[in-house]
Amino acid sequence: MTTTTRVNRWVAALLLGSATLSCAVAQENAPVSVGGETAVQSVVQESGAPLRDSQLSFTTLAPPPGSMTLRGTRPTGGLEFGVRSDEVVTRAVLNLSYRPSPALLPTLSQLKVYLNDELVSLITLTPEQSGKENQTQLAIDPRFIADFNRLRFELVGHYTSVCENPANSTIWLDIGKESHLDLTLQKLPLKNDLSHFPEPFFDARDRRPLTLPMVFAAQPDVKQQRAAAILASWFGSKAAWRGQRFPVLYNQLPPQQHAVVFATNETRPAFLKDLPPVLKPTVAILSQPDNPYQKMLLILGRNDEDLLTAVQGIAQGELLLRGDSSTIDSVTLLAPRQPYDAPNWVRTDRRTTFAELTQYENQLQSDGMQPDPISLTLNLPPDLFLVRARGIDMDLSYRYTSPMQPDGSRLAVNLNNQFIQDYPLLPKNTAGEQLLHLPLIQGLLEKGHELTIPALRLGVMNQLRFDFDYANTFIGGTADGRCETVTPVGHHVVVDESSSIDFSGYRHYIEMPSLQTWANAGFPFSRYADLAQTLVLVPSAPDAQQVSTLLNALGNIGAQTGYPALRVQLTDDWATAQKQDADLLMIGTLPRDLQDERRITALVDATTSWLKTPVRQKNLALNSLSDSGRAVESTTAIGSRGPLAVVLGFQSPFYDQRSVVALLADGSPRSWQLLNEASGDSGKRAAMSGSTIIIRESGVNSLRVGESYYVGHLPWWERLWALLATHPFWLAACTVGVIVLFALMVWRLMRLIARRRLLDDDDEDE
């Protein structure tokens, strides 16, 4: 959207707001914290447009930990925020907390504040502010605020009036993470036009977790649940890192929220009773009956099959949607997806170029006297077997502006915050090509100091970082009292898009159950991005919380793979589920004939819960337990009225290469809420691992108990090597055995040679 359009929207909103304030009174609700943003919803009565106050904290907007330090060599820092297309900012105030260095000269030193490259404020440092914590409020003209915005801070720092070195360590200013941006936003009336879809239901400018209620006329049947699950996974793939939540309502609309409504000609909510019947699968957008500022996405059909077709049309043909309604004539799924081809994962069938890994424009470039690091995210399949791999090959090409002299400037490569290798930045050559070997399991030995660098381990999510560190040229006085100064110039560095990394040729093999892979990568269901080999077992009469859990689970997998679950299957018949060769996701309660299965490590219901505990319990994130440590030591049953949710992972009783993940709760609404909150919280997902996850009000606990099994294919000799690699004693014993056996064979061979030689000598004597 252009700046002119944004200004026109702002003027229109201002006129609407001024007309409203003369005849309406705002009613404020309690603040609600959503994804780090504190929102206060102010609803203007009568004819007024709704207002809300939003507090954008630097803790969520700025890179971790939320504070920024501006220095002489890196004098700028910034953060980004967006404004939804259905809102306009009517008031903006920046509450800034900062501490300048006591060495900075007052008046000569300033802090500039830019919004979208427009200077909006200037803070001149005073003697009273030196070295102290300071707070100030800066009013920002809302006309400068666009859809995507960059707030930039620039330090002009001086510590002396003559012969100054910009790299001096006394030039600094800290901007505290307590800083925040306060916005007042006003709702805008939107046309019923699907050409902007998925807006307003999902807006990429909104950094908050996506919350999108889904409405049914009554308890949805299996086909309606499948249609909603596919749509939830599609919205999850759009929400990506933001997170997503899909509350479910029966026959009612949510207050002050956009919503998705599923309806057939025979079964529809009461508020759609006057809507004419449809003749084809239809997608429509309509204002809510009692709120013109909130929209409904209507998924309509003659029957449940039409709802599935309509949802598939959204997932595959969103670019063709337009007008206030569109009919889906047909959707044909042609070529099936291949294993491990999720759009968010690094390719494992060929080399992957850095261009395929970029997430935004100019990600592989950086500028400044000290350029900011260039980072790439590598999402890998959890079952990639790298135990025997000595390293991953990376073909790295880069360009840079040359330093003034050979001064030790270098490029440092880091993986998951661990140093790998560095290369000098030479004045004569302004381009470089390196074939880099990323170590995996083995340690690195620095011979000069006999220091063992910790082993580098690749996980599901990995961060590859390139630091271009330029040395600073000293600037100072000469022997005759003259001051020689050099005006510092910014550097420009580029990692070429043709650089590549190669994860091809590795096998897929993993020890299960591993709920860590389910929580962070949706595995094993995500092995096929469209969930073609996934079956979901749902209750025959689900309540709203159980349906919401289903949608949240599929939404999480869609966010992790970047692709909707177009081929997922649902059933409420346990007999059917037993016969299907697929990975099984259970929502609700375990079937009765599974409750006594030896693989089940916990069970929860409304009155009593029981849990199997292992012989040894330790931090699963640091070290895995041996088979003896995972053995069941005891089974404990406890009754309580407090909410409790459990996630179980175990091997399918019917197919050895299939896995089961069961999402269970004690039946109370709060227990399902705890489960959904934990699965949507990246911090709590990081604590999930093992075979059993216990979720209570206090947090998340994980256990690894019971037998393990393996999924994937590995030749017997590689399985033997992998087994010995985790048991050093047996590896040493086998090594000694091989040496002894080889020595015996050599000894026998030498004896045979000696005996033959003696026989030859005897024949010659005769």
N, C-alpha and C positions, 0 to 999 in steps of 0.2 A: 504494500500500500504506500503511495507517495506521501510526502510531507504535506502537500497541499490538501490532499484528502483528509489527512489527520487533523489539520487546522480547521477545515470546514466542519468536520465532526465535532471538534471542540467548541467552535462558535455555536453550532446548533444545540449542543448540550448546555452551553452557558445560557442561551436564551430560554431553553426549556426549564433549566434549574431556577432562573430568576423569576419566571412566571409561577413556578411551583412554590417557592419559598414564601411567597406572599399569602398563600392560602392553605398551607399544609404544615404539619408539625412532624418532625422526625422522631421515630421511636427506635431507641438503641437497644440491642440485645447484648448479652455478655460476650466478651472476646473469646474466640475459638482459635486455637493454634493448629494450623494445617500445614504440614511439611515445612516447618520453620517459619511460616508466614502467619502472623497474628492478624486475624480478620475480624472486624466488628461490623456486623450487618446493620445498616440503618435503613429502614423501610419508610419511605415518605408516603404518608396517607393520602387518600383520595386520588387525585389524578397525577401525582408526582411520580417521577422515575426513581427506582430504588438506588440508594447510595450505600457504599461500604467503605470502611476505613481499613487500609492494609498497611502493615508494618513489615518492611523487607529488611531483615537483619543481615549484617555483613557476615555473620556466621554461616549463612546458607548461600549468600551471593558470591562472596569472595572465595578464592582457593583456600583449602585448609591451612591453618586453623581458623581463618576468618579475619585475622589481622594482616596489615601490610606494613612493610618497612621500606621507605623510600631512601635511597642513598645517592651519593654523588655520581656513581657509575650507573646506577639504575634509578633515575629520578622519577620515573612514572610507574603508576600502578592503577588498576582499574577493575571494574566489575560490570556485569551485564544484567539487564532485567527486561521483561517484556510486558506489554499491555494487551489484554484480550481484545479481539475484534468487536465484541459486543459491549465494551466498556470504554470510557474516556476519562482521563485524569482531569479533575477540576481543581485539585490543590496538591502541592508537593512541597515537603519540608525535609531537608537533610539534617539529621542530628549527628554531628561529627564529634568523635572523641579522639584527641591526638596529643602526642607528647613530642616536642621538638628537642633536639640535642642542645645541651647548655652551651656548646661551643659556637652555635650559629649566631651571626651578627644580627641584631634587631634592625628592622626597616629594610636592610638589604636582602634579607631572607623572606621568602613568601611561599605560600602554598596556593597553587592555582587549581580550580575545580572546573572541569569541562563536562558538558553533557552533549553527546553526539557532536564533538569537536567544536562546540560553541562554549566560549568562556562565560560561565554563569555566576562565578564568585571568585573573589581574591581575598586571601587571609594574609595580612602582613604581620609577621611575628614581632612581638613586643618584649621588652626585658622581663615583664612580669610572667610571661608564658614560658620562659626558658627553662627547660628541664622538668617542667611540671605537667601534670595531666590537665588538659583543657577540654571544655565542651562548648560547642557553639551550634546555633541553629541557622541554617541557610535556606531562605525561601527560594524556590525554583519556579520560574514561569512555566506553567503546564503546557504552553504552546510549543515548547521545545521538545516535549516528550512524544516520541513516535511509537510504532509497533515494537521494534527492537531498539534497545537503548544501551549505550555504553557510557558509564560514569567514570571519568578518568581524573586522577590526581597527579599533579606535577610539582615537584619540589624545586624551587630556586634557592639553593643553599650556599651561603658564603660564611667562611670562618675567619677570613682576613681580607683586607682591602687590596693587598698587593701580593704577587708571587704565590698564587693559590693553586693547589693541586686538587682537581675534581675528585680524585680517588682517595682523598684523605678520609680516614675512618671516622672522623668527628662529624662528618656531614651525614646526618640521618634525621628522619622524622617517622615516628610510629603512628599509624592509624589503628585504633583499637577495635576489637571485634564487637564492642558494645555499641558501635555506630550503627545507625539504621536510617532507612528512608521511609518516611510516612507519606502515604498517598491516600487521597480521597477519590474514589472512582464512582462514576455514575453509569448506570445501565443505559444502553442505547436500544431503541426498537429496531428489530431486524426484519427484513423481508423474508417471506417463505420461499427460499431459493436454495436448491440443493447444489448449485454450481460451486458454492463455497464449502461444501462438505469435505472433511468431517467437522468443520466449524458449524455451529458454536459448541457442539457436543465434546469435541476435543480441539484445543487450540494450542499449537506448538509454541506460542509465545508465553504460555502459562507454565511456570516452573513447578507449580504445586502438583502433588499426586492427583491423577485423574480420578474423580468421583462421579460415576455415571449410574444413576438408578435405572433399573429395568423393571417394567411393570407388566404383570399378567392379569388376566381377568380372574383367575383362580389358580389352584395348584396346577402347574404345567405338567403335561405328560412328557414322555421320553423325547418325542420328536421336537416339541417346543423347547425343552431343555437343551437339546443338541443345537438347535438354531441359535439360542441365546449364547451357548458356550462358544460356538464358532465366531459370533460377533464379538464376544468378550475377548477372545484371543486376538482378533483383528485390532480392536482398540488397544489391547496390550502391546501389540507390535508397534503401534504408533506412539504410545506413551513412553516406551523404552525405559530409560533410567529414572523417570519421574515416579514410577509406581502407579498402581491403579487399584480401584475398589469399586465393586458393583453391588450396591444394596438392592434388595429385591422387595417389591411391594405387590400386594394383591388388591386389584380393583380400586386403587387410589394413586394420586399423583403426589410426588414429593413437594414440600414447600420450598419455594425460591431456588429451584434447580431445574436444569434441562433434564430430560428423561427419554428413554427408549420404551416404546409401548408395542407389545406383540398382540395381535388380534386377528381372528379369522371371522368369516361371515357369521358363523354360528356361535363363536365364543369371543366376546369382546367386553372390555370394561364398561361400566355404566356411563362414564363420561363420553364414550364414543357411540352411544346407542343410536344417535341420529345420523351417524356417518353412513353414506350409501354403501351397499355391498360392492366388492371389487370383483372383476372378471379375470384378473391375472395376478401373479405375484407383484406386489406394489410396494415401493418405498416412497414415503411422503413426509413433508415437514409442515408442522402446524403449530400455531401458538396455543398455549394451554388455555383452557376455558376461563379460568379465573385470574390469569396473569399474562398479559400480552408480551411481557419481556422474557418469558421463559418458553422454550420451544419443546415440542415433542417430535421425536423421530419415530414415525409409524411404520412398523413392519406388518404389512397386511397381506392376506391371502384367502382363498376360498377354503383352504384346509391347512393342515400342518405341513404337508409337502410343499405348498406354496411358500410358507414361511422359510423353509430351508432354502428354496430357490432364491428368495429375495435376499437372504443373508449372504448366500454365495455370490450373488450379483454385486453386493456391496464390496465383498472381499476381493473380487476379481475385476470388477469394472467400475470402480468409484469415479474414474475420470469421465465417464459417460453420463453421470447423474446431473440433472439440471431441472429447472422449473420447480414448482411446488410439489410435483410428484413424478415418479418415473416407474414404468412397468418393466419387469425383468422377463423377457421372452424366453430365454434359455441360457443355461450355463453348462458348458461341457468341459469336464476336467480331462485333459488329453494325456500328456506324458506324465508318468508318475514321478514323484520326487525320489532322489537317490539318498542313501544313508549319508549322514554327516554333511549335508549340503545347506545347512541353515544359513541364511544371509548374514547373521551376526557372528558366525564362526569363521575362523581361518580355514582356507581350503586345505584339505589333506590329500587330495589326489594330484596336485601339481604345485609348482612354486606360486607364491602369492606376492604380488607387487604391493608396494606401499600405497599406491593410488587406490587399491581396493580396500585398504584399511582406514583411509581418512574418513572422518565424520563431519567435517565442515571445511569450507573454503580456506585456503592458505594455512592449513594446519601444519604443513611441512616447511614453513618459513618463519623467520623471526628477525627482529631488528633491535638496535640499540647499542650503546657503548658496551654493555654486557647483555647480549641477547638472551631472552627467556628460553628455558629448555623447550625442545620439541619432543612431544610425547605421542606414542601410538598405543592403542589398546589391542591386545591379542587375546581373543576368546577361543579356547581350544575345547574339543570334545573331551569330556571327563575320562573316557576309557582309552585315550591314546597311550599306548604302552611304550614308555621311554626308558625302562629300567636298564637295558643293555646299550642304549644309545650313548655315544661319547659326546655328542653335541649336535646342535642344529646349525646348518649353514645359512649365513645371511650375506647377501651380495649388497654392499653399501656404497652408494655414490652420493657425493655431497659437493657443494660449492660454498665459497665464503669470500668476503673481502679480506685482502691481505693485511696482516699486521705491519707496522712501520719497520720492524726489525725482528730478527730471530730472538724472541724474548720469552719463549716457553709457552706461548699460547697453544691450546690443544683442544681436541674433541674427545670428550669422555662418553662412553657408552655404558648405560646402566640397565639392568633388568630386575624389575621388582625391587628397586632401591638398593641393589647390590652392584658394585662396580665390576665391569667385565674387562674393558680394554680402553686404551686411549691412543690417539694419533696426533702428531704435531701439526699445527697450522703454520705452514711455511710462507714467508713473504713472496717467494717467486712463484710457487704453484698455488693457484686459487681454486683448484678442484682436486678431488681425491676419490679414489676407488679402492675399497678394501673388501677382501673376502674374510668375513668374520665367522668364528666358530663359537657358538654360544654353549658353554658347558652346562650340563644338566645335574647329574647326581654326584659325580666325583668332585673332590675338593681341589682347590688351586693352591699350589705351594710357591710362596715367594722366597726364592733361594737366598736372597741377601739377608733376610731377617728370620728365616725359618718360621714364618708365620703362615698358618693354615687358614685360608680365607673360607668362611662358611659356604657350604655347598649351595649352588643355585638350583632351585626347584621350580619347575613350571607347574602352575595350577590351572584351574579353569579360566580365571581372569588374570591377565598379566599386563604389566606396564613396561614398555620399552621407551627409554628416555635418552635423548642426545643433548649433552651439555657442551656448547661452544664457549669455552673459557678463554677470554682474551686477557693477556697480561697488561697491566697498566704502566705506562711510561712515567717515570718520576719527573716531576716538574719542580724546579727550584731555582735558587740563586746561584750565580757563578762566583769565582774567587774575587773578581774585581767589583762585586756588588751589583752587577747587572742581573736582571731577572729574565730568564728565557722561558717563554710560555709556548705551549702548543695547543691550539684549539682542538678539543676532542671531537672526533667525528664518530657518527654511529656506524655500526657494522651491520651487514646483511648476510644472513646464512640461510642455506637451502639444503634440505635433504631431498635428493631427486626422487620423483615418483616412480622411476623405473627400478629403484632398489627393491630387493625381493628377499623373502625368507622362505625356507623350504621345509615343510612338515610332511612331505609325501614319503611313502614307502614304509611307514610304521604300522604295526598291527594294532588292533583294538582288543583290549583285554583288561578286565578290571575285577577286583575283589568286591563282592557285594554281601550284605546290603550296605549301602553308603548313602544315607539320607543327606549328606552334605552335597552330593552331586545332584540330588533331586531339588534341594532348596536353592542352589545357586545356578543350576543349568537345566533343570527340568528333566534330568536323565533318570531312567532309561527311555522315557516317553519321547524326548526330543531327538532321539537318534534319527527319526524321520521328522523333518520340520513340520510336515502337515499332519503328524500324529497318525500316520497310516496304520501303524501296528499297535495302537492304543485302544483299550476298551475301558470305559468308565461305568462302574456299577453304582447306580443311584437308588435311593429309597423309592418304593412304589407310591408313597404319598408324602412327598417332601414338604417340609415347612420352608418359610422364606429364608431362614438362616442357612439351611442345607443347600438350597439352590444358589444362594450368594456364595457359599464356600466353593461350589462347583465352578462358578463363573470366575471367582478370584484365582482359583488354581489354574484354570486354562488361560486366564489373562496373564498370570506370571510366566507361564511357559511361552506364550506368544511374545512377551517382552524379552525373554532370554534368547529366543531363536530369531525373532524378527519376521515371523511368518505365521499366518493364521492356521488354525487346526482344521483344515477343510475336510480331512478324511477321518477325523475322530469318530468313534462309534460309542453309543450309549445303550445301556440296557438296565432294566430293573428286575431281570430274571436271573437268579443265581445259576440255575441249570444251564442256561444259554452261555453264561460267562465261563463255566467250567469247560465247555467244548471248544472255545475259541482260542487259537494259538496267538496270544497277544499279551503285552504288558498290561497289567490291571491296576487301575486307580479306583479305590473304593471311597465313597462318600457316605458317612452315616455310621452304621453299625456293622460288625462282622457277621456273616452268615453263621448259623448255629453249628453247622458241621465243621466250621473252621475254628471255633472258639476253644476246642480241646486239642488243636493241632500243636505239635511240639515246637513248631517254628514261631508260634505266637508268643511274644515276650511281654505283652501288657494287654489289658482289657479295661474299658471304662464304660459305665452305664450310670443311670440316674441315682442309684443307691450305693453300689459297692464297686470298687476298683481293685484290681490286683496287678502286681508287677513282679517280673523276674529280674533279679539283680545278679551281676557277674561276680566272680571270685575277686577280681581286682577292678578298681575304678580309678581312672586317671584322666588327665586332660587329653581328650581325643585329638585335639588340634595339634598337639606336640608329638605324640607318639602313639602308635597303634598297639593294641594288646595282642599277645600270643593266643594260640588256641586254648591253652589252659587258663589264661586270664579271662577269656570270654565265656568260659563254662558257667552254667547256671549254678549259683550257690544257694539261692533261696527264692521262694515265692511268697509275697506278702499281700494280704487283702485288707483294705481299709475302707471304711464307710465315712462319708462326709457330705455336707451340704454346700461346700465351696465349689466354685467352677473349676473344671479340669478338662484339658484337651490333650490328645495323644496322637502322634504320628508314628506309624509302624512301617518298617520295611522288612520284607522276607521273600524267600524264594517261592515261586508258584508251586503248589502241590501237584500240578498237572503237567507242567512243561519245565524241564530243567533250566532252559535258557531264558525263562521269563521271570519277571519280578512283579511283586505286588507292593503298592504303597497305599496304606489305609489312613484316612483322615477321620479321626473319631473324636467325639465329645460326649459329655455326660448328659446332654439333652437340654441343658439350660441355655437361654439366649446368650448369656455372658460367656459361656464356654466356647461357643462358636465365634463370638466376637474376639476372644483371646486368640483363637486359632487363626482367624483372618488377619488380625493385627500383626501377629508374629510373622506370618508368611509374607506380609507386605512391607516389613521393616528390614532393611538391609543389614542393620546391626544385629538383629536377632537371628536372621538367616545365617549370619557368619558363625553363630554359636550352635547351629544345627549340624549333627553328624551322627555316626554310628547307626544302630538299628532301631533305636527307640528315642523319641523326643517327647519330653513331658513339658507341657505349657501350663503355667499357673499364673496367678496375679503377680508373683515374685519374679517371673521371668521364664527363661528357657533352660532346661537341663537335658543333656544327651547321654545315652548309654550305648555301649557296644556289648551286647550279650547274645549268647546263642551261637549256632553254627554259621559259618560263612560259606559262600559259594562263588563261583567265577562265571562271568558272562563274557563271551567273545571266543575267538579262536587263537590258539597259540600252539605251535609244534611242540612235541614232547621234550625235545632237547632245550628249547627256550623256557619251557615251564620248569624243567629241572634247574636250569641256571638261575631263574628268578627265585626259586625256592632256596637254593644255596646262598644267593645273595643276601637273603634276610636271616640266615643262620650261619654266622661266621665259624662256629665250632665245626659244624658238619662240612663246611667248605674247606676248612683246614684239614679235617680228617680225610676227605676225598682227595685233596691235593697230595697228602702224604701217601695215601693208598695208590694213587696213580704213579707217583714217583717210585714207590717200592715195586709195583707191578712192572714198570718200565725197566727198573734195574734188574729184576729177575729175568725179564725177557732178554736183556742185553747179556746177562750172565750166562743164560742158556745158549744164546747164539755164539758167544765166545767159546764155550765149552765144545759145542759142535764143531766149530772151526778148528779148535786145538786138536780134537779127536781125529778129525779128517786129516790134519797135517801129520799126526803121528802114524796113521795108517799108511799114508803116502810114503813116509820115511821107511816104514817096515817093508813095503813092497820094493823099494829101491835096494834095500840091503839084501833081500833074497835074490 
